[in-house]
Amino acid sequence: MVKLDVIGKLVTLSEREAEELRAAASAEAGRSSARRDLSLLLDRGLRTRTTIALSRAEARELAELLRSGGVRADLALLQEALREALEDAPP
């Protein structure tokens, strides 16, 4: 399990979900340093089993990754947490 702190909202991912997100972010790491950073954060979460706190920019990048359709897993709870966190958080 990997826990993400999405701007104060805790979301738990299975290892499979976290690995799929990490792989999708890693696949685009050459085009985007933000995706590289997201990939590294997810990798650290998978290795250490600690809660990974996402900054607003990282949360936006994760939301964009989910919107791009590169992830097959049903991550509705994560998408909802990201939407709420990004709407509620100050810029």
N, CA, C and O atoms as a GROMACS GRO file, in nm:
protein
  364
    1MET      N    1   0.083  -0.119   0.000
    1MET     CA    2   0.000   0.000   0.000
    1MET      C    3   0.088   0.126   0.000
    1MET      O    4   0.194   0.130   0.062
    2VAL      N    5   0.041   0.225  -0.071
    2VAL     CA    6   0.109   0.354  -0.075
    2VAL      C    7   0.007   0.459  -0.035
    2VAL      O    8  -0.104   0.464  -0.089
    3LYS      N    9   0.044   0.543   0.059
    3LYS     CA   10  -0.045   0.651   0.103
    3LYS      C   11   0.006   0.783   0.048
    3LYS      O   12   0.124   0.816   0.059
    4LEU      N   13  -0.087   0.858  -0.011
    4LEU     CA   14  -0.056   0.990  -0.062
    4LEU      C   15  -0.131   1.094   0.020
    4LEU      O   16  -0.250   1.082   0.044
    5ASP      N   17  -0.059   1.196   0.061
    5ASP     CA   18  -0.121   1.312   0.126
    5ASP      C   19  -0.136   1.416   0.015
    5ASP      O   20  -0.041   1.484  -0.023
    6VAL      N   21  -0.260   1.427  -0.034
    6VAL     CA   22  -0.289   1.518  -0.145
    6VAL      C   23  -0.343   1.648  -0.086
    6VAL      O   24  -0.463   1.666  -0.070
    7ILE      N   25  -0.250   1.737  -0.054
    7ILE     CA   26  -0.284   1.868   0.003
    7ILE      C   27  -0.380   1.851   0.122
    7ILE      O   28  -0.483   1.916   0.129
    8GLY      N   29  -0.342   1.762   0.213
    8GLY     CA   30  -0.420   1.741   0.335
    8GLY      C   31  -0.524   1.632   0.328
    8GLY      O   32  -0.586   1.599   0.429
    9LYS      N   33  -0.546   1.573   0.211
    9LYS     CA   34  -0.643   1.463   0.197
    9LYS      C   35  -0.566   1.334   0.174
    9LYS      O   36  -0.489   1.322   0.079
   10LEU      N   37  -0.586   1.237   0.263
   10LEU     CA   38  -0.513   1.111   0.256
   10LEU      C   39  -0.583   1.014   0.162
   10LEU      O   40  -0.703   0.989   0.174
   11VAL      N   41  -0.504   0.958   0.067
   11VAL     CA   42  -0.554   0.860  -0.029
   11VAL      C   43  -0.462   0.739  -0.024
   11VAL      O   44  -0.339   0.753  -0.028
   12THR      N   45  -0.522   0.620  -0.014
   12THR     CA   46  -0.444   0.497  -0.011
   12THR      C   47  -0.455   0.426  -0.146
   12THR      O   48  -0.565   0.405  -0.197
   13LEU      N   49  -0.340   0.391  -0.202
   13LEU     CA   50  -0.334   0.319  -0.329
   13LEU      C   51  -0.281   0.179  -0.305
   13LEU      O   52  -0.199   0.157  -0.216
   14SER      N   53  -0.328   0.084  -0.383
   14SER     CA   54  -0.270  -0.049  -0.378
   14SER      C   55  -0.132  -0.041  -0.445
   14SER      O   56  -0.102   0.056  -0.514
   15GLU      N   57  -0.051  -0.142  -0.424
   15GLU     CA   58   0.080  -0.143  -0.489
   15GLU      C   59   0.064  -0.142  -0.641
   15GLU      O   60   0.140  -0.075  -0.711
   16ARG      N   61  -0.034  -0.215  -0.691
   16ARG     CA   62  -0.058  -0.222  -0.836
   16ARG      C   63  -0.094  -0.083  -0.890
   16ARG      O   64  -0.042  -0.043  -0.994
   17GLU      N   65  -0.181  -0.012  -0.822
   17GLU     CA   66  -0.220   0.122  -0.866
   17GLU      C   67  -0.102   0.218  -0.862
   17GLU      O   68  -0.080   0.294  -0.956
   18ALA      N   69  -0.025   0.213  -0.753
   18ALA     CA   70   0.090   0.302  -0.740
   18ALA      C   71   0.195   0.270  -0.846
   18ALA      O   72   0.256   0.360  -0.902
   19GLU      N   73   0.215   0.141  -0.873
   19GLU     CA   74   0.313   0.101  -0.975
   19GLU      C   75   0.267   0.146  -1.114
   19GLU      O   76   0.349   0.189  -1.194
   20GLU      N   77   0.139   0.136  -1.142
   20GLU     CA   78   0.088   0.180  -1.272
   20GLU      C   79   0.105   0.331  -1.288
   20GLU      O   80   0.143   0.378  -1.396
   21LEU      N   81   0.077   0.406  -1.183
   21LEU     CA   82   0.097   0.551  -1.188
   21LEU      C   83   0.244   0.585  -1.204
   21LEU      O   84   0.280   0.674  -1.282
   22ARG      N   85   0.330   0.514  -1.131
   22ARG     CA   86   0.474   0.538  -1.140
   22ARG      C   87   0.524   0.511  -1.281
   22ARG      O   88   0.602   0.588  -1.337
   23ALA      N   89   0.478   0.400  -1.340
   23ALA     CA   90   0.521   0.363  -1.475
   23ALA      C   91   0.473   0.467  -1.577
   23ALA      O   92   0.548   0.503  -1.668
   24ALA      N   93   0.350   0.514  -1.563
   24ALA     CA   94   0.296   0.614  -1.656
   24ALA      C   95   0.374   0.745  -1.644
   24ALA      O   96   0.406   0.807  -1.746
   25ALA      N   97   0.406   0.786  -1.523
   25ALA     CA   98   0.483   0.909  -1.504
   25ALA      C   99   0.626   0.891  -1.555
   25ALA      O  100   0.682   0.982  -1.616
   26SER      N  101   0.683   0.774  -1.531
   26SER     CA  102   0.819   0.746  -1.575
   26SER      C  103   0.828   0.745  -1.728
   26SER      O  104   0.928   0.789  -1.785
   27ALA      N  105   0.724   0.695  -1.794
   27ALA     CA  106   0.724   0.689  -1.940
   27ALA      C  107   0.732   0.828  -2.003
   27ALA      O  108   0.778   0.842  -2.117
   28GLU      N  109   0.688   0.930  -1.931
   28GLU     CA  110   0.692   1.066  -1.982
   28GLU      C  111   0.798   1.152  -1.914
   28GLU      O  112   0.802   1.273  -1.932
   29ALA      N  113   0.885   1.088  -1.838
   29ALA     CA  114   0.986   1.162  -1.761
   29ALA      C  115   1.083   1.237  -1.851
   29ALA      O  116   1.136   1.341  -1.811
   30GLY      N  117   1.108   1.186  -1.971
   30GLY     CA  118   1.200   1.254  -2.062
   30GLY      C  119   1.144   1.383  -2.119
   30GLY      O  120   1.219   1.470  -2.162
   31ARG      N  121   1.013   1.397  -2.118
   31ARG     CA  122   0.948   1.516  -2.172
   31ARG      C  123   0.910   1.617  -2.066
   31ARG      O  124   0.884   1.733  -2.096
   32SER      N  125   0.907   1.572  -1.939
   32SER     CA  126   0.858   1.660  -1.833
   32SER      C  127   0.931   1.631  -1.702
   32SER      O  128   0.927   1.519  -1.651
   33SER      N  129   0.996   1.732  -1.649
   33SER     CA  130   1.064   1.713  -1.520
   33SER      C  131   0.963   1.692  -1.408
   33SER      O  132   0.992   1.625  -1.310
   34ALA      N  133   0.844   1.749  -1.424
   34ALA     CA  134   0.740   1.729  -1.322
   34ALA      C  135   0.697   1.583  -1.319
   34ALA      O  136   0.674   1.527  -1.212
   35ARG      N  137   0.686   1.520  -1.436
   35ARG     CA  138   0.651   1.377  -1.441
   35ARG      C  139   0.764   1.293  -1.383
   35ARG      O  140   0.740   1.193  -1.315
   36ARG      N  141   0.888   1.333  -1.409
   36ARG     CA  142   1.003   1.262  -1.351
   36ARG      C  143   0.996   1.268  -1.199
   36ARG      O  144   1.013   1.167  -1.131
   37ASP      N  145   0.970   1.387  -1.146
   37ASP     CA  146   0.962   1.404  -1.001
   37ASP      C  147   0.848   1.321  -0.942
   37ASP      O  148   0.864   1.260  -0.837
   38LEU      N  149   0.734   1.320  -1.010
   38LEU     CA  150   0.620   1.241  -0.964
   38LEU      C  151   0.656   1.092  -0.965
   38LEU      O  152   0.621   1.019  -0.872
   39SER      N  153   0.723   1.047  -1.068
   39SER     CA  154   0.767   0.909  -1.078
   39SER      C  155   0.859   0.873  -0.961
   39SER      O  156   0.845   0.766  -0.901
   40LEU      N  157   0.951   0.961  -0.930
   40LEU     CA  158   1.044   0.936  -0.819
   40LEU      C  159   0.972   0.933  -0.684
   40LEU      O  160   1.004   0.850  -0.599
   41LEU      N  161   0.875   1.021  -0.666
   41LEU     CA  162   0.797   1.021  -0.541
   41LEU      C  163   0.719   0.890  -0.525
   41LEU      O  164   0.718   0.831  -0.417
   42LEU      N  165   0.654   0.847  -0.632
   42LEU     CA  166   0.578   0.722  -0.625
   42LEU      C  167   0.671   0.603  -0.602
   42LEU      O  168   0.637   0.510  -0.529
   43ASP      N  169   0.788   0.606  -0.663
   43ASP     CA  170   0.886   0.500  -0.642
   43ASP      C  171   0.929   0.495  -0.496
   43ASP      O  172   0.938   0.388  -0.437
   44ARG      N  173   0.953   0.612  -0.438
   44ARG     CA  174   0.992   0.618  -0.297
   44ARG      C  175   0.879   0.565  -0.208
   44ARG      O  176   0.906   0.493  -0.112
   45GLY      N  177   0.755   0.598  -0.241
   45GLY     CA  178   0.642   0.547  -0.165
   45GLY      C  179   0.632   0.396  -0.172
   45GLY      O  180   0.603   0.330  -0.072
   46LEU      N  181   0.657   0.340  -0.289
   46LEU     CA  182   0.654   0.194  -0.306
   46LEU      C  183   0.766   0.127  -0.227
   46LEU      O  184   0.745   0.021  -0.168
   47ARG      N  185   0.884   0.188  -0.227
   47ARG     CA  186   0.998   0.129  -0.157
   47ARG      C  187   0.991   0.143  -0.006
   47ARG      O  188   1.025   0.049   0.067
   48THR      N  189   0.947   0.258   0.043
   48THR     CA  190   0.956   0.286   0.186
   48THR      C  191   0.827   0.264   0.263
   48THR      O  192   0.829   0.255   0.386
   49ARG      N  193   0.715   0.256   0.193
   49ARG     CA  194   0.584   0.237   0.257
   49ARG      C  195   0.550   0.352   0.352
   49ARG      O  196   0.476   0.332   0.450
   50THR      N  197   0.602   0.470   0.324
   50THR     CA  198   0.569   0.587   0.404
   50THR      C  199   0.468   0.673   0.329
   50THR      O  200   0.450   0.657   0.208
   51THR      N  201   0.403   0.762   0.399
   51THR     CA  202   0.309   0.853   0.336
   51THR      C  203   0.386   0.956   0.256
   51THR      O  204   0.482   1.016   0.304
   52ILE      N  205   0.345   0.975   0.132
   52ILE     CA  206   0.410   1.070   0.043
   52ILE      C  207   0.322   1.194   0.034
   52ILE      O  208   0.208   1.187  -0.010
   53ALA      N  209   0.377   1.307   0.076
   53ALA     CA  210   0.304   1.434   0.070
   53ALA      C  211   0.328   1.500  -0.065
   53ALA      O  212   0.443   1.524  -0.104
   54LEU      N  213   0.220   1.528  -0.137
   54LEU     CA  214   0.230   1.593  -0.266
   54LEU      C  215   0.210   1.743  -0.251
   54LEU      O  216   0.120   1.788  -0.181
   55SER      N  217   0.294   1.818  -0.318
   55SER     CA  218   0.274   1.963  -0.325
   55SER      C  219   0.157   1.990  -0.419
   55SER      O  220   0.108   1.900  -0.487
   56ARG      N  221   0.114   2.114  -0.423
   56ARG     CA  222   0.005   2.152  -0.514
   56ARG      C  223   0.046   2.123  -0.659
   56ARG      O  224  -0.035   2.072  -0.737
   57ALA      N  225   0.169   2.156  -0.695
   57ALA     CA  226   0.216   2.133  -0.832
   57ALA      C  227   0.219   1.983  -0.864
   57ALA      O  228   0.182   1.942  -0.974
   58GLU      N  229   0.264   1.902  -0.769
   58GLU     CA  230   0.267   1.757  -0.790
   58GLU      C  231   0.126   1.699  -0.800
   58GLU      O  232   0.102   1.607  -0.879
   59ALA      N  233   0.034   1.753  -0.721
   59ALA     CA  234  -0.105   1.708  -0.728
   59ALA      C  235  -0.165   1.744  -0.864
   59ALA      O  236  -0.237   1.663  -0.924
   60ARG      N  237  -0.136   1.864  -0.914
   60ARG     CA  238  -0.184   1.903  -1.047
   60ARG      C  239  -0.128   1.811  -1.155
   60ARG      O  240  -0.198   1.771  -1.247
   61GLU      N  241  -0.001   1.777  -1.142
   61GLU     CA  242   0.064   1.689  -1.240
   61GLU      C  243   0.002   1.549  -1.236
   61GLU      O  244  -0.019   1.487  -1.340
   62LEU      N  245  -0.027   1.501  -1.116
   62LEU     CA  246  -0.091   1.370  -1.103
   62LEU      C  247  -0.232   1.373  -1.163
   62LEU      O  248  -0.273   1.278  -1.230
   63ALA      N  249  -0.305   1.480  -1.140
   63ALA     CA  250  -0.439   1.494  -1.198
   63ALA      C  251  -0.431   1.495  -1.350
   63ALA      O  252  -0.514   1.433  -1.417
   64GLU      N  253  -0.333   1.564  -1.404
   64GLU     CA  254  -0.314   1.568  -1.550
   64GLU      C  255  -0.277   1.430  -1.604
   64GLU      O  256  -0.324   1.391  -1.711
   65LEU      N  257  -0.195   1.358  -1.532
   65LEU     CA  258  -0.158   1.222  -1.573
   65LEU      C  259  -0.282   1.133  -1.580
   65LEU      O  260  -0.296   1.054  -1.673
   66LEU      N  261  -0.370   1.145  -1.482
   66LEU     CA  262  -0.493   1.066  -1.482
   66LEU      C  263  -0.585   1.106  -1.598
   66LEU      O  264  -0.647   1.021  -1.661
   67ARG      N  265  -0.593   1.237  -1.625
   67ARG     CA  266  -0.678   1.285  -1.734
   67ARG      C  267  -0.626   1.243  -1.871
   67ARG      O  268  -0.704   1.226  -1.965
   68SER      N  269  -0.495   1.226  -1.883
   68SER     CA  270  -0.436   1.193  -2.013
   68SER      C  271  -0.471   1.053  -2.060
   68SER      O  272  -0.450   1.019  -2.177
   69GLY      N  273  -0.524   0.971  -1.971
   69GLY     CA  274  -0.568   0.838  -2.011
   69GLY      C  275  -0.458   0.734  -2.014
   69GLY      O  276  -0.479   0.624  -2.065
   70GLY      N  277  -0.341   0.765  -1.963
   70GLY     CA  278  -0.231   0.669  -1.965
   70GLY      C  279  -0.235   0.566  -1.854
   70GLY      O  280  -0.145   0.483  -1.842
   71VAL      N  281  -0.340   0.571  -1.772
   71VAL     CA  282  -0.351   0.480  -1.658
   71VAL      C  283  -0.477   0.396  -1.676
   71VAL      O  284  -0.585   0.449  -1.701
   72ARG      N  285  -0.462   0.264  -1.664
   72ARG     CA  286  -0.576   0.175  -1.684
   72ARG      C  287  -0.657   0.152  -1.558
   72ARG      O  288  -0.778   0.127  -1.566
   73ALA      N  289  -0.594   0.159  -1.442
   73ALA     CA  290  -0.664   0.130  -1.316
   73ALA      C  291  -0.777   0.229  -1.292
   73ALA      O  292  -0.770   0.345  -1.334
   74ASP      N  293  -0.881   0.182  -1.225
   74ASP     CA  294  -0.992   0.270  -1.188
   74ASP      C  295  -0.951   0.344  -1.062
   74ASP      O  296  -0.949   0.286  -0.953
   75LEU      N  297  -0.919   0.468  -1.077
   75LEU     CA  298  -0.870   0.549  -0.965
   75LEU      C  299  -0.967   0.662  -0.934
   75LEU      O  300  -0.927   0.776  -0.915
   76ALA      N  301  -1.096   0.628  -0.929
   76ALA     CA  302  -1.199   0.729  -0.906
   76ALA      C  303  -1.180   0.801  -0.773
   76ALA      O  304  -1.199   0.922  -0.766
   77LEU      N  305  -1.144   0.728  -0.668
   77LEU     CA  306  -1.125   0.792  -0.537
   77LEU      C  307  -1.008   0.890  -0.540
   77LEU      O  308  -1.017   0.998  -0.482
   78LEU      N  309  -0.901   0.853  -0.607
   78LEU     CA  310  -0.786   0.943  -0.619
   78LEU      C  311  -0.824   1.065  -0.702
   78LEU      O  312  -0.789   1.177  -0.666
   79GLN      N  313  -0.895   1.045  -0.812
   79GLN     CA  314  -0.937   1.157  -0.894
   79GLN      C  315  -1.025   1.254  -0.815
   79GLN      O  316  -1.010   1.375  -0.826
   80GLU      N  317  -1.116   1.201  -0.736
   80GLU     CA  318  -1.204   1.285  -0.654
   80GLU      C  319  -1.124   1.362  -0.549
   80GLU      O  320  -1.148   1.481  -0.528
   81ALA      N  321  -1.029   1.294  -0.484
   81ALA     CA  322  -0.946   1.361  -0.383
   81ALA      C  323  -0.863   1.472  -0.447
   81ALA      O  324  -0.850   1.580  -0.390
   82LEU      N  325  -0.809   1.446  -0.564
   82LEU     CA  326  -0.731   1.549  -0.634
   82LEU      C  327  -0.819   1.668  -0.672
   82LEU      O  328  -0.780   1.783  -0.653
   83ARG      N  329  -0.938   1.638  -0.725
   83ARG     CA  330  -1.029   1.746  -0.764
   83ARG      C  331  -1.064   1.832  -0.643
   83ARG      O  332  -1.056   1.955  -0.650
   84GLU      N  333  -1.102   1.768  -0.533
   84GLU     CA  334  -1.138   1.844  -0.412
   84GLU      C  335  -1.020   1.922  -0.357
   84GLU      O  336  -1.034   2.038  -0.319
   85ALA      N  337  -0.903   1.858  -0.352
   85ALA     CA  338  -0.786   1.925  -0.297
   85ALA      C  339  -0.745   2.045  -0.381
   85ALA      O  340  -0.711   2.150  -0.327
   86LEU      N  341  -0.748   2.030  -0.511
   86LEU     CA  342  -0.706   2.139  -0.597
   86LEU      C  343  -0.808   2.252  -0.601
   86LEU      O  344  -0.772   2.368  -0.620
   87GLU      N  345  -0.935   2.220  -0.582
   87GLU     CA  346  -1.038   2.326  -0.577
   87GLU      C  347  -1.033   2.400  -0.444
   87GLU      O  348  -1.052   2.522  -0.440
   88ASP      N  349  -1.007   2.327  -0.334
   88ASP     CA  350  -1.010   2.385  -0.201
   88ASP      C  351  -0.883   2.460  -0.164
   88ASP      O  352  -0.887   2.554  -0.084
   89ALA      N  353  -0.770   2.419  -0.221
   89ALA     CA  354  -0.642   2.476  -0.180
   89ALA      C  355  -0.623   2.616  -0.238
   89ALA      O  356  -0.662   2.643  -0.352
   90PRO      N  357  -0.564   2.705  -0.160
   90PRO     CA  358  -0.533   2.838  -0.214
   90PRO      C  359  -0.424   2.827  -0.319
   90PRO      O  360  -0.341   2.736  -0.311
   91PRO      N  361  -0.420   2.916  -0.417
   91PRO     CA  362  -0.319   2.910  -0.525
   91PRO      C  363  -0.178   2.923  -0.474
   91PRO      O  364  -0.084   2.920  -0.553
   0.00000   0.00000   0.00000
